[in-house]
Amino acid sequence: MYNRPSSQVRNFIGGRWLATTSSAGIELVNPATGELLGNAPSGSADEVDAAVRAARAAFPAWRATPPGDRIQFLFKLKNILEDHFEDLAGLITIENGKTLAESRAELRRGIENVEVACGIPILMQGYTLEDVAPGIDESMVRQPLGVCAVITPFNFPLMIPLWFLPYAIACGNTVVLKPSDRVPFSAALLVDLLQETGLPAGVVNLVNGGKPAVDALLDHPLVRAVSFVGSSPVARYVYARGSSSGKRVQCQGGAKNHVVVLPDADPETTTRIIADSAFGCAGQRCLAVSVTVAVGEAKAWFSDSIAAAASALKVGDGLDPTSQMGPVITAASRDRIVSLIGQGAREGAKPMVDGRPLAGLPHGSFVGPTVLDGLPADSPLLETEIFGPVLSVVHADSVEQAIAQIDRSPFGNASSIFTASGAEARKFRSMVSTGNVGINIGVPAPMAYFPFSGWKGSFFGVMHAQGRDAIEFYTDKKVIVERWPREWSRKF
């Protein structure tokens, strides 16, 4: 049903597809089948330089294009993405491993950002005040920055590029996109479809590679801004290196998300939503719940309830419509997750569901849903981003105690609470130290017209992705103070 991606990974520079000239990088493997899909290039400074210079050459004409004209390309892109919806979803599943339902949901959220960016003629407006002093007017206008680099991760091959790219080009910038070297094919198809809109050459460029390509983008003097999503250690590195060379940088990092379950939460609904959050996308999303804090009497039912839900999930190839969870991205990721499950068990946690032995799946990088109950409070795992389908269940006596546990985390991406009490929910949302908060929501993913927030070690920068934050990030403010004395006008 779904076409196998081309094994050749190419760059798109200045309106042309070009074979890479850098050395071979990692092998690209279908995570569900082990099938070799191709090889990713390592990337080089020369290839990055060519892409950046193509973007810089296209910038003056693109900047001068009226915003109302720029968004016509995004209107076309939205329709083209809808027309190729299933092809794109299938390609995400083949190279990433997530189920088709998850790939479709990812793409839908990406398209939502294209729709919001079509509002640039309003979103990009400045403001004016007459007579700030007698005969003097003052105004603020927003202008594009120039060349913007977008560096994206493997877990959302299309949604995260679409967090950034539509806003950047709608604001009048040009872009160099560097997708994860684990999942280059979805981004390539996105760029290919962009060309069907008639977008001028050089406005969007694609360069592939690993760390050499990233470093070249961070150091290039013509790159004005960098948008990044990845693990916290790499986010910190990208932020420090990019900022030190004078760039505007936004870096979304890792997470260790908590969900608090109060005794008055509905057991059936709570369990179903938390299971989807913890095990959806094989736990490889930055909003996945990693730790459930069962408060008071909730611990009497939650552990058994979530274990039953995890045990019932069907794990398999994401292209199989009966699969409810796919593999993790690589065999190395699988082995790391399996090792961390073993570490939790050695530290005293009870594996109520153990995803390490998976019968009937001889190929692919599969690890099953896992529930660890009673992880000790001093366990390093409580501060480790496992990034897999592993849920730890711990206990607290009160909401305040649960919030204190979350406060101790070095991450601050997201947290949620399940309760029927408005007072407890209000206390939680006010006090908890995370940038995204859910109330009876397992995955508190902001809509495209709100920023995707993140605190502490989960975000480095000032302006987040999406919505008005994106407009702030991708534009410079210029303040103009003007006076026109009457006596000057008499001279003409």
GUPA-408341 format. One record per residue (C-alpha): residue in three letters; x, y, z. Coordinates in steps of 0.1 Angstrom, whole numbers, padded with zeros to 4 digits, always signed. Example, Ala and Ser with C-alpha at 12.3 -4.5 7.8 and 13.67 -1.06 7.14 Angstrom:
BEGIN
Ala+0123-0045+0078/Ser+0137-0011+0071/
END
This chain:
BEGIN
Met+0000+0000+0000/Tyr+0028+0024+0009/Asn+0058+0031-0013/Arg+0092+0022+0000/Pro+0113+0054+0002/Ser+0141+0060-0023/Ser+0174+0047-0009/Gln+0193+0078-0020/Val+0195+0106+0005/Arg+0200+0139-0013/Asn+0203+0176-0005/Phe+0180+0203-0019/Ile+0199+0235-0025/Gly+0189+0265-0045/Gly+0159+0248-0061/Arg+0178+0216-0072/Trp+0182+0181-0058/Leu+0219+0173-0054/Ala+0238+0141-0046/Thr+0256+0144-0013/Thr+0294+0148-0015/Ser+0301+0139+0022/Ser+0311+0105+0035/Ala+0285+0079+0044/Gly+0270+0081+0078/Ile+0246+0058+0096/Glu+0226+0030+0080/Leu+0188+0037+0078/Val+0167+0008+0088/Asn+0130+0002+0090/Pro+0125-0001+0128/Ala+0097-0027+0125/Thr+0113-0051+0100/Gly+0150-0045+0100/Glu+0150-0038+0063/Leu+0178-0016+0051/Leu+0164+0016+0036/Gly+0196+0034+0027/Asn+0225+0053+0042/Ala+0225+0088+0056/Pro+0254+0110+0048/Ser+0276+0124+0075/Gly+0272+0159+0062/Ser+0299+0185+0056/Ala+0306+0222+0061/Asp+0308+0227+0023/Glu+0273+0213+0018/Val+0260+0235+0046/Asp+0277+0265+0032/Ala+0262+0259-0002/Ala+0227+0257+0013/Val+0231+0287+0035/Arg+0245+0308+0006/Ala+0215+0297-0016/Ala+0191+0308+0012/Arg+0210+0341+0016/Ala+0208+0348-0021/Ala+0170+0342-0021/Phe+0164+0364+0009/Pro+0162+0399-0005/Ala+0135+0391-0031/Trp+0116+0369-0007/Arg+0117+0396+0020/Ala+0104+0421-0005/Thr+0075+0398-0013/Pro+0043+0411+0004/Pro+0031+0390+0033/Gly-0002+0385+0016/Asp+0017+0370-0014/Arg+0040+0349+0007/Ile+0011+0331+0024/Gln-0004+0321-0009/Phe+0024+0294-0011/Leu+0013+0281+0023/Phe-0024+0280+0013/Lys-0012+0258-0016/Leu+0010+0237+0006/Lys-0019+0230+0030/Asn-0039+0216+0001/Ile-0010+0196-0013/Leu-0003+0180+0021/Glu-0040+0170+0023/Asp-0038+0155-0011/His-0007+0134-0001/Phe-0018+0128+0034/Glu-0017+0090+0033/Asp+0016+0089+0014/Leu+0032+0111+0040/Ala+0017+0092+0070/Gly+0029+0059+0055/Leu+0064+0072+0050/Ile+0066+0084+0086/Thr+0056+0049+0098/Ile+0082+0032+0075/Glu+0112+0052+0087/Asn+0101+0060+0123/Gly+0081+0029+0133/Lys+0050+0046+0149/Thr+0016+0033+0140/Leu-0003+0048+0110/Ala-0028+0063+0134/Glu+0000+0081+0152/Ser+0016+0092+0119/Arg-0017+0106+0108/Ala-0022+0125+0140/Glu+0014+0139+0138/Leu+0007+0151+0102/Arg-0026+0167+0112/Arg-0008+0187+0139/Gly+0018+0198+0114/Ile-0008+0210+0089/Glu-0024+0230+0118/Asn+0008+0250+0120/Val+0006+0257+0082/Glu-0029+0270+0087/Val-0019+0293+0116/Ala+0011+0307+0097/Cys-0013+0318+0069/Gly-0024+0345+0094/Ile+0009+0363+0091/Pro-0005+0395+0076/Ile-0022+0400+0110/Leu+0002+0382+0133/Met+0032+0401+0120/Gln+0017+0436+0124/Gly+0034+0462+0145/Tyr+0019+0492+0162/Thr+0019+0530+0160/Leu+0013+0560+0183/Glu+0008+0595+0171/Asp+0022+0625+0190/Val+0045+0608+0215/Ala+0057+0644+0217/Pro+0044+0674+0199/Gly+0046+0666+0161/Ile+0064+0634+0166/Asp+0050+0599+0158/Glu+0065+0566+0168/Ser+0059+0531+0153/Met+0072+0496+0156/Val+0074+0473+0126/Arg+0085+0436+0124/Gln+0111+0426+0098/Pro+0125+0392+0089/Leu+0159+0381+0102/Gly+0174+0364+0071/Val+0186+0328+0070/Cys+0172+0306+0096/Ala+0183+0270+0104/Val+0158+0244+0115/Ile+0173+0212+0131/Thr+0148+0185+0139/Pro+0146+0151+0157/Phe+0136+0116+0147/Asn+0105+0112+0168/Phe+0082+0135+0147/Pro+0097+0136+0112/Leu+0071+0160+0098/Met+0053+0177+0127/Ile+0084+0194+0142/Pro+0097+0208+0108/Leu+0062+0222+0105/Trp+0065+0238+0139/Phe+0091+0261+0125/Leu+0092+0263+0087/Pro+0058+0278+0079/Tyr+0063+0307+0104/Ala+0099+0313+0093/Ile+0091+0317+0056/Ala+0057+0335+0062/Cys+0077+0361+0081/Gly+0099+0366+0051/Asn+0130+0345+0061/Thr+0147+0318+0041/Val+0154+0284+0056/Val+0179+0256+0058/Leu+0163+0225+0072/Lys+0185+0197+0086/Pro+0163+0168+0096/Ser+0174+0140+0119/Asp+0198+0117+0101/Arg+0176+0088+0113/Val+0146+0099+0093/Pro+0156+0119+0062/Phe+0129+0107+0038/Ser+0098+0124+0053/Ala+0115+0158+0052/Ala+0126+0152+0017/Leu+0091+0145+0006/Leu+0079+0176+0024/Val+0104+0198+0005/Asp+0095+0181-0027/Leu+0058+0189-0022/Leu+0068+0225-0013/Gln+0082+0229-0048/Glu+0047+0221-0062/Thr+0036+0254-0047/Gly+0059+0273-0070/Leu+0080+0286-0040/Pro+0110+0305-0053/Ala+0143+0287-0054/Gly+0164+0291-0023/Val+0136+0300+0000/Val+0137+0265+0016/Asn+0168+0243+0014/Leu+0174+0209+0028/Val+0208+0196+0039/Asn+0214+0161+0055/Gly+0240+0149+0079/Gly+0249+0144+0115/Lys+0270+0165+0139/Pro+0293+0180+0113/Ala+0262+0195+0095/Val+0248+0208+0128/Asp+0281+0224+0138/Ala+0285+0240+0104/Leu+0250+0256+0108/Leu+0258+0268+0143/Asp+0290+0284+0132/His+0280+0298+0098/Pro+0281+0337+0099/Leu+0252+0340+0076/Val+0228+0320+0097/Arg+0208+0344+0119/Ala+0186+0321+0139/Val+0185+0284+0149/Ser+0155+0263+0159/Phe+0162+0229+0175/Val+0144+0200+0191/Gly+0163+0171+0207/Ser+0176+0157+0240/Ser+0186+0181+0267/Pro+0223+0176+0266/Val+0223+0183+0228/Ala+0199+0212+0233/Arg+0222+0228+0258/Tyr+0252+0223+0234/Val+0233+0238+0204/Tyr+0221+0267+0225/Ala+0256+0275+0239/Arg+0274+0271+0206/Gly+0248+0290+0185/Ser+0245+0318+0210/Ser+0282+0322+0214/Ser+0284+0330+0176/Gly+0257+0357+0180/Lys+0227+0338+0168/Arg+0191+0338+0181/Val+0185+0302+0193/Gln+0155+0283+0206/Cys+0161+0247+0218/Gln+0134+0223+0230/Gly+0151+0196+0252/Gly+0142+0164+0269/Ala+0116+0155+0295/Lys+0106+0134+0324/Asn+0069+0141+0326/His+0048+0133+0356/Val+0011+0127+0360/Val-0006+0129+0393/Val-0037+0107+0400/Leu-0059+0116+0429/Pro-0083+0092+0446/Asp-0114+0108+0431/Ala-0102+0104+0395/Asp-0123+0081+0374/Pro-0103+0048+0372/Glu-0114+0037+0337/Thr-0109+0070+0319/Thr-0077+0079+0338/Thr-0061+0045+0330/Arg-0070+0046+0294/Ile-0057+0082+0289/Ile-0025+0076+0308/Ala-0018+0043+0289/Asp-0021+0062+0257/Ser+0003+0089+0269/Ala+0029+0065+0283/Phe+0029+0040+0254/Gly+0018+0059+0224/Cys+0045+0064+0198/Ala+0064+0038+0219/Gly+0070+0064+0245/Gln+0092+0084+0221/Arg+0075+0118+0224/Cys+0085+0147+0246/Leu+0051+0149+0262/Ala+0048+0112+0271/Val+0041+0106+0307/Ser+0071+0088+0323/Val+0061+0088+0360/Thr+0027+0084+0376/Val+0023+0097+0411/Ala-0006+0079+0427/Val-0019+0100+0456/Gly-0034+0084+0488/Glu-0060+0058+0480/Ala-0054+0059+0443/Lys-0025+0036+0448/Ala-0049+0009+0457/Trp-0063+0006+0422/Phe-0040+0024+0398/Ser-0010+0000+0395/Asp-0032-0030+0387/Ser-0054-0010+0364/Ile-0025+0004+0343/Ala-0007-0030+0343/Ala-0038-0045+0328/Ala-0040-0018+0301/Ala-0003-0022+0292/Ser-0006-0060+0290/Ala-0035-0057+0265/Leu-0017-0035+0240/Lys-0008-0052+0207/Val+0028-0045+0196/Gly+0038-0048+0160/Asp+0046-0032+0127/Gly+0030+0002+0125/Leu+0017-0005+0090/Asp-0005-0033+0104/Pro-0038-0016+0113/Thr-0042-0039+0143/Ser-0010-0027+0159/Gln-0014-0004+0188/Met+0022+0003+0194/Gly+0052+0001+0171/Pro+0090-0003+0177/Val+0115+0022+0190/Ile+0137+0039+0165/Thr+0168+0016+0166/Ala+0182-0016+0180/Ala+0206+0005+0201/Ser+0176+0024+0216/Arg+0159-0009+0224/Asp+0190-0023+0241/Arg+0194+0009+0262/Ile+0157+0008+0273/Val+0160-0028+0282/Ser+0191-0021+0303/Leu+0172+0007+0321/Ile+0143-0016+0329/Gly+0168-0040+0344/Gln+0183-0012+0364/Gly+0149-0003+0378/Ala+0142-0039+0388/Arg+0176-0042+0405/Glu+0169-0010+0425/Gly+0137-0026+0439/Ala+0110-0016+0415/Lys+0085-0044+0407/Pro+0080-0049+0369/Met+0043-0054+0369/Val+0045-0056+0331/Asp+0079-0064+0317/Gly+0084-0055+0280/Arg+0118-0071+0276/Pro+0107-0106+0264/Leu+0087-0101+0233/Ala+0077-0133+0216/Gly+0067-0135+0179/Leu+0087-0104+0168/Pro+0120-0117+0156/His+0128-0086+0135/Gly+0128-0049+0144/Ser+0136-0029+0174/Phe+0107-0038+0196/Val+0104-0034+0234/Gly+0070-0039+0250/Pro+0050-0017+0273/Thr+0066-0018+0308/Val+0052-0007+0342/Leu+0077-0004+0371/Asp+0059-0001+0404/Gly+0076+0014+0435/Leu+0108+0028+0421/Pro+0128+0042+0451/Ala+0128+0079+0456/Asp+0166+0081+0452/Ser+0166+0061+0420/Pro+0185+0078+0391/Leu+0158+0066+0368/Leu+0134+0092+0382/Glu+0157+0118+0366/Thr+0166+0098+0334/Glu+0148+0104+0302/Ile+0142+0068+0291/Phe+0124+0078+0259/Gly+0107+0044+0255/Pro+0074+0027+0266/Val+0083+0026+0303/Leu+0060+0040+0330/Ser+0072+0042+0366/Val+0045+0043+0393/Val+0054+0060+0426/His+0032+0071+0455/Ala+0025+0103+0475/Asp+0003+0112+0504/Ser-0009+0145+0491/Val-0010+0168+0460/Glu+0016+0190+0477/Gln+0039+0160+0481/Ala+0034+0151+0444/Ile+0042+0187+0433/Ala+0073+0186+0454/Gln+0084+0155+0436/Ile+0079+0172+0402/Asp+0098+0203+0414/Arg+0129+0181+0421/Ser+0130+0170+0385/Pro+0157+0187+0364/Phe+0131+0187+0335/Gly+0100+0209+0332/Asn+0084+0200+0300/Ala+0049+0188+0310/Ser+0028+0175+0339/Ser-0008+0165+0343/Ile-0033+0158+0371/Phe-0064+0136+0371/Thr-0091+0146+0396/Ala-0127+0156+0399/Ser-0118+0184+0423/Gly-0115+0219+0407/Ala-0098+0232+0438/Glu-0070+0206+0436/Ala-0066+0210+0399/Arg-0064+0248+0403/Lys-0037+0244+0430/Phe-0018+0220+0408/Arg-0018+0242+0377/Ser-0008+0272+0397/Met+0021+0256+0416/Val+0036+0230+0393/Ser+0069+0238+0377/Thr+0064+0227+0341/Gly+0057+0247+0310/Asn+0028+0226+0297/Val+0001+0214+0321/Gly-0028+0190+0316/Ile-0060+0188+0337/Asn-0075+0153+0330/Ile-0054+0154+0298/Gly-0026+0128+0293/Val-0007+0146+0265/Pro-0011+0184+0270/Ala+0001+0193+0235/Pro-0007+0230+0228/Met-0026+0239+0197/Ala-0006+0256+0170/Tyr-0019+0291+0180/Phe-0004+0286+0215/Pro+0034+0283+0222/Phe+0048+0248+0229/Ser+0063+0257+0263/Gly+0089+0240+0285/Trp+0108+0250+0316/Lys+0141+0241+0334/Gly+0162+0216+0315/Ser+0135+0211+0289/Phe+0140+0244+0271/Phe+0168+0268+0264/Gly+0159+0302+0250/Val+0132+0328+0254/Met+0107+0323+0226/His+0091+0289+0220/Ala+0078+0272+0189/Gln+0044+0279+0174/Gly+0019+0308+0176/Arg+0029+0343+0186/Asp+0062+0331+0200/Ala+0072+0320+0165/Ile+0064+0354+0151/Glu+0085+0370+0179/Phe+0114+0346+0172/Tyr+0115+0349+0135/Thr+0113+0387+0133/Asp+0133+0417+0145/Lys+0115+0448+0159/Lys+0124+0481+0143/Val+0112+0513+0161/Ile+0108+0544+0140/Val+0105+0579+0155/Glu+0096+0606+0130/Arg+0089+0643+0128/Trp+0080+0664+0098/Pro+0084+0701+0106/Arg+0061+0724+0087/Glu+0088+0748+0078/Trp+0107+0720+0059/Ser+0076+0713+0038/Arg+0074+0749+0027/Lys+0108+0745+0009/Phe+0093+0721-0016/
END
